[in-house]
Amino acid sequence: MNKNYLIIVLLFFCSILNAQNLNIVYIGNSITEGALLKNPKTEAAPIRASQYLDKHLNGKVTFRNCGVSGMTTLNFLPISGQQFPNVKTAASELAQREGQLLFSISLGTNDSACTMAFGVPVLPEEYYTNMKAIIDELLALYPQSKIVVQYPIWYSPNTYNGAMYLKAGLERLKSYYPMIEKLMAHYSITHPKQVFPGSTEAFDFFKENYSTHFTPEEGNAGTFYLHPNKKGAEVLGNYWGEAILKAIGNE
């Protein structure tokens, strides 16, 4: 038999063995939902992240977007019965499919607000407790799943729409970063190689490129920047995709 033919056949079977289907549930707020985008069903960060993963994986990527505008960690607490049932429905459906089930959680922007959003302002310790409750329940329900905690991104310190964020809110959001690191330390012991951090680089990227990658909005304290535009959603999706790719590579 031709040697080159054997090599091709071997490579083909290796690619089949290395193929990895990925089933993702995206949990988040308006940024995850795709608020202010012209076509959120094709432009939102979860779609972009999934497209990024499609390009880097041999297997099929299937996802459900459970991002809802205005949501905080409290809205997603299992005990609240608000958004968690939707997450559970999406995850239970995807869990029936072949492949790795993964949750991408991006919460914290609304938690950092000073007014209006549910349960705000959420203190750093409360953010940790809420996130831990969500993650613990997901791991209990789907013990083979992986979870990526995406870091919330920068917004302008004059952000003030229906909810008041301002500089105090931005500082509070930054205080959640050590809480995410604390979560990683905890789960590295209790659930090794199951819970992973997102990228911290997105914060600085959007801080430096807000004028080109955010949609300007008129608010009570002037023009503010909170939601990624089409270009920004693609960049954010790539950051999320990179973090997810690292998570599923840590076998």
LINGISUL-V925557 format. One record per residue. N is the residue number from 0. RES is the residue in one small letter. SS is DSSP state (hx for helix, st for strand, lp for the rest). OMEGA is omega in radians with two decimals (999 if undefined). Layout:
BEGIN
n: <N & N>
res: <RES & RES>
ss: <SS & SS>
omega: <OMEGA & OMEGA>
END
This chain:
BEGIN
n: <0 & 1 & 2 & 3 & 4 & 5 & 6 & 7 & 8 & 9 & 10 & 11 & 12 & 13 & 14 & 15 & 16 & 17 & 18 & 19 & 20 & 21 & 22 & 23 & 24 & 25 & 26 & 27 & 28 & 29 & 30 & 31 & 32 & 33 & 34 & 35 & 36 & 37 & 38 & 39 & 40 & 41 & 42 & 43 & 44 & 45 & 46 & 47 & 48 & 49 & 50 & 51 & 52 & 53 & 54 & 55 & 56 & 57 & 58 & 59 & 60 & 61 & 62 & 63 & 64 & 65 & 66 & 67 & 68 & 69 & 70 & 71 & 72 & 73 & 74 & 75 & 76 & 77 & 78 & 79 & 80 & 81 & 82 & 83 & 84 & 85 & 86 & 87 & 88 & 89 & 90 & 91 & 92 & 93 & 94 & 95 & 96 & 97 & 98 & 99 & 100 & 101 & 102 & 103 & 104 & 105 & 106 & 107 & 108 & 109 & 110 & 111 & 112 & 113 & 114 & 115 & 116 & 117 & 118 & 119 & 120 & 121 & 122 & 123 & 124 & 125 & 126 & 127 & 128 & 129 & 130 & 131 & 132 & 133 & 134 & 135 & 136 & 137 & 138 & 139 & 140 & 141 & 142 & 143 & 144 & 145 & 146 & 147 & 148 & 149 & 150 & 151 & 152 & 153 & 154 & 155 & 156 & 157 & 158 & 159 & 160 & 161 & 162 & 163 & 164 & 165 & 166 & 167 & 168 & 169 & 170 & 171 & 172 & 173 & 174 & 175 & 176 & 177 & 178 & 179 & 180 & 181 & 182 & 183 & 184 & 185 & 186 & 187 & 188 & 189 & 190 & 191 & 192 & 193 & 194 & 195 & 196 & 197 & 198 & 199 & 200 & 201 & 202 & 203 & 204 & 205 & 206 & 207 & 208 & 209 & 210 & 211 & 212 & 213 & 214 & 215 & 216 & 217 & 218 & 219 & 220 & 221 & 222 & 223 & 224 & 225 & 226 & 227 & 228 & 229 & 230 & 231 & 232 & 233 & 234 & 235 & 236 & 237 & 238 & 239 & 240 & 241 & 242 & 243 & 244 & 245 & 246 & 247 & 248 & 249 & 250>
res: <m & n & k & n & y & l & i & i & v & l & l & f & f & c & s & i & l & n & a & q & n & l & n & i & v & y & i & g & n & s & i & t & e & g & a & l & l & k & n & p & k & t & e & a & a & p & i & r & a & s & q & y & l & d & k & h & l & n & g & k & v & t & f & r & n & c & g & v & s & g & m & t & t & l & n & f & l & p & i & s & g & q & q & f & p & n & v & k & t & a & a & s & e & l & a & q & r & e & g & q & l & l & f & s & i & s & l & g & t & n & d & s & a & c & t & m & a & f & g & v & p & v & l & p & e & e & y & y & t & n & m & k & a & i & i & d & e & l & l & a & l & y & p & q & s & k & i & v & v & q & y & p & i & w & y & s & p & n & t & y & n & g & a & m & y & l & k & a & g & l & e & r & l & k & s & y & y & p & m & i & e & k & l & m & a & h & y & s & i & t & h & p & k & q & v & f & p & g & s & t & e & a & f & d & f & f & k & e & n & y & s & t & h & f & t & p & e & e & g & n & a & g & t & f & y & l & h & p & n & k & k & g & a & e & v & l & g & n & y & w & g & e & a & i & l & k & a & i & g & n & e>
ss: <lp & lp & hx & hx & hx & hx & hx & hx & hx & hx & hx & hx & hx & hx & hx & hx & hx & hx & lp & lp & lp & st & st & st & st & st & st & st & lp & hx & hx & hx & hx & lp & lp & lp & lp & lp & lp & hx & hx & hx & hx & lp & hx & hx & hx & hx & hx & hx & hx & hx & hx & hx & hx & hx & lp & lp & lp & lp & st & st & st & st & st & st & st & lp & lp & lp & lp & lp & lp & lp & lp & lp & lp & hx & hx & hx & lp & lp & lp & hx & hx & hx & hx & hx & hx & hx & hx & hx & hx & hx & lp & lp & lp & lp & lp & st & st & st & st & st & st & st & lp & lp & lp & lp & lp & lp & lp & lp & lp & lp & lp & lp & lp & lp & lp & lp & lp & hx & hx & hx & hx & hx & hx & hx & hx & hx & hx & hx & hx & hx & hx & hx & hx & hx & hx & lp & lp & lp & lp & st & st & st & st & lp & lp & lp & lp & lp & lp & lp & lp & lp & lp & st & lp & lp & lp & st & lp & hx & hx & hx & hx & hx & hx & hx & hx & hx & hx & hx & hx & hx & hx & hx & hx & hx & hx & hx & hx & hx & hx & hx & hx & hx & lp & lp & lp & lp & st & st & st & lp & lp & lp & hx & hx & hx & hx & hx & hx & hx & hx & lp & hx & hx & hx & hx & st & st & st & st & st & st & lp & lp & st & st & st & st & st & st & st & lp & hx & hx & hx & hx & hx & hx & hx & hx & hx & hx & hx & hx & hx & hx & hx & hx & hx & hx & hx & hx & lp & lp>
omega: <-3.11 & -3.09 & 3.14 & 3.12 & 3.13 & 3.13 & 3.14 & 3.12 & -3.14 & 3.12 & 3.13 & -3.13 & 3.08 & 3.13 & 3.09 & -3.13 & -3.10 & 3.13 & -3.11 & 3.04 & -3.08 & -3.13 & -2.96 & 2.95 & 3.11 & -3.13 & -3.13 & -3.07 & -3.08 & 3.12 & 3.06 & -3.13 & -3.12 & -3.11 & 3.10 & 3.06 & -3.12 & 3.14 & -3.08 & -3.13 & 3.10 & -3.02 & -3.06 & -3.08 & 3.11 & 3.11 & 3.14 & 3.11 & -3.14 & 3.08 & 3.08 & -3.13 & 3.09 & -3.10 & -3.03 & -3.13 & 3.06 & -3.06 & -3.12 & 3.09 & 3.09 & -3.10 & 3.01 & -3.13 & 3.12 & 3.07 & -3.13 & -3.10 & 3.05 & -3.02 & 3.03 & 3.07 & -3.13 & 3.12 & -3.10 & 3.09 & 3.12 & -3.08 & -3.11 & 3.14 & -3.11 & -3.08 & -3.08 & 3.09 & 3.10 & 3.08 & -3.12 & 3.11 & -3.14 & -3.10 & -3.13 & 3.09 & -3.13 & -3.13 & 3.11 & -3.11 & 3.07 & 3.07 & -3.10 & 3.03 & -3.10 & 3.07 & 3.04 & -3.05 & 3.09 & -3.13 & 3.10 & -3.12 & -3.13 & 3.06 & -3.06 & -3.11 & 3.13 & -3.09 & 2.93 & -3.11 & -3.04 & 3.04 & -3.06 & -0.11 & 3.13 & 3.14 & -3.11 & -3.12 & 3.10 & 3.09 & 3.11 & -3.11 & -3.13 & 3.13 & 3.13 & 3.12 & 3.12 & -3.10 & 3.13 & -3.12 & 3.10 & 3.13 & 3.11 & -3.12 & -3.06 & -3.00 & 3.12 & -3.07 & 3.00 & -3.10 & 3.04 & 3.09 & -3.13 & 3.11 & 3.07 & -3.02 & -3.14 & 2.87 & -3.06 & -3.06 & 3.03 & -3.12 & -3.08 & 3.08 & 3.02 & 3.07 & 3.12 & 3.13 & 3.10 & -3.06 & 3.14 & 3.12 & 3.14 & 3.10 & 3.11 & 3.10 & 3.13 & 3.14 & 3.09 & -3.10 & 3.08 & 3.11 & 3.06 & 3.08 & 3.09 & 3.07 & -3.14 & 3.13 & 3.14 & -3.05 & 3.05 & 3.11 & -3.05 & -3.12 & -3.09 & 3.09 & 3.07 & -3.10 & -2.99 & 3.10 & 3.00 & -3.11 & 3.04 & -3.07 & -3.10 & -3.14 & -3.11 & 3.13 & -3.09 & 3.05 & -3.10 & -3.03 & -3.06 & -3.06 & -3.12 & -3.02 & 3.03 & 3.01 & 3.11 & -3.13 & 3.11 & -3.11 & -3.09 & 3.12 & 3.13 & -3.13 & -3.12 & -3.07 & -3.05 & -3.03 & 3.07 & 3.01 & -3.09 & 3.14 & -3.14 & 3.12 & 3.10 & 3.11 & 3.13 & 3.10 & 3.10 & 3.07 & 3.11 & -3.13 & 3.11 & -3.13 & 3.12 & 3.13 & 3.09 & -3.10 & -3.10 & 3.08 & -3.11 & 3.14 & 999>
END
